[in-house]
Amino acid sequence: MFKSLMKFSLAALPLAAATLASAGQLSTDARSAIPREVQQLVVIDYRAMQNSRIAMQLRDHLMPPDLRQFDEALRKSGMNENHDVEQLAFALFRPQANNSEDLLTVGIAQGQFSMDEIIGNIRKQHLKPTLLRGNKIYPMTRAGMVLCFVDPSTMVFGLKEAVVKALDARDGVSANIMRNSSMMDAMRSVDSEPLWSILDNKGTQIVMKSVLGEAGSVADYSAVRKRLEASWYSMNFQHGVKFDLTIVTGDTIAAATVSSLLSAAMLVRKMSGSEAEKEALEATTVSSNSGKLLVHFAANDSKFGSLLQSSLFKNVVR
């Protein structure tokens, strides 16, 4: 899985507000650039994040080291992160159907972009684009990071292989996420939140295995593992931090079983975890209802800041 919160620097261009998606939601162009075989999608309302000190700490704390070079490349282009980014999305996907081991990550940024300025700065570095069905793919660094503007307010970025696969999905060469009914249903449950993520069955199984720890090895979990159909989580930064996770199991018994295992794992954590983890677990509720496992957590900014350093949080928000 990938730690999907990172910062970007981009330049501003006045555009009509109607061209931008609403908070936390992806435009049709952005969705079409996400391959159908997506394992996890994370979407960030960047404006909402900027308005919260603890949210920005979260972003900086979890920025993946392997994507820092993209951020640095944008900074060298003289772009300003405080003006034009509206939404950031990261998709971890399988480039080939039924291949759950081979994964790529692609990023999508929505906002108000000065395309001429960005492209001009790239050209000053003597970096030339390649053409793919009319799409101009610009190299950002000599280490493989590239970007492509699919429209004036949507940019796809990442390693070239991932960007090419995303453009294939957008251009109809391969299927995109809008033909994945399970993930689209999950998206509709959370896409009004400032930070949200959806996971398919494989992604859900990996997260639950990590969260459960030793409890994930018991026979009860092995029996229900394949019943984990999908999951989604959201975070809200108004009046502290709220985290809600929903896991779809398909039946009441499986949801109750996973709920019991997670509760047991929380008790183990309470005995061995740090003080920040113990406080976090006290503020967490676990329940099941209609075939779904529901997890809710709430804390003030100070307590959540301490939790950022814990392994427990890293295992949940990946």
Steps between C-alpha positions, in 0.01 A plus 500: 500500500614856476504795743300729284521850645754733342538866419539658158602838365309627195436838336172694484268590210161671550227259390126513548392323818265285295796318348606361837360196678327543835697431817648152511335390176671407175400633162400264219837559330684408819293186555548388143880503551481247784537139375220256579730260689559748782592355840489827694402856418571792735355847436592817688316832503816708511323823596342337804838353598665843482247640745602249768842503667472136605392398150816655354709317760330179391579573136867573567542204736371245249652634178649196321879535460487362146269784390698783659698547180182598317432768760858622469473513120189718526673730748793545260245615243417793729143391575299602805314233698276750679299622202370246255465141627138406567507118518773239501428136422727195515408165349682174569401264220577174324622566146368160395166345601524214752860592587486607865876512558614740228386847612549852368417839653368797304414846630234741377488869592200727442516876524592822324819445301714740300581246232716738296716582801535138610584374151732795441700419811528135394629604158762723662648178641527368140248225574282408203152336506401172340169463317237236580181527290520877514589506872825684571692328781759733651799370698537673837833343591751275335409222745168411337241737651266646236178701476222547246221759493183318396312831513584852629397409856611134524855366510611135510846430643732225619741254344455480124368141501223596743409818312477311170262247660289785637481663156405164348206489744399858424518450122295179505788268412437324832220516757491770767363511854156610382452143376580364848158503670632392840753783522254756363245399766768542767598839357146633528505420874791732582583742218353803676767481775826702499717186505373160393616166369340193347650150476407187308486154655876441470586838648251449781650162587851645514396787726304276736787252522734784594261653754413169666862392543517161670122485513505485119657155518223330694260255337197730533664770286622250241141382463361848429797665326365433153163645603656848526352654185604864521563782745518875528617753754471874541661766716357835603705777661231732631497521882782250544551188292233241418576171325234257375570163340239272342575145386246309290490126572179402326340326797426566867699207640821595319468863613443395861799263486738768369359745755580257782852441367566872469373561853735228626792652310420837657519348848844360421611840373375667817727278708811544286460829315630848572300750703386671179379166358318414822319835497412452134358155564290633785355751255422230240173310467450179300161360399330302225170557324336346193812324377729798562776556754500860629795669672482856636778707658504860622768707673604860549795638302750456783426133559492426129840667456648249744325213323667591168824351631348163587515178299128449563404803289743411221342155473149640455557800272727365228 
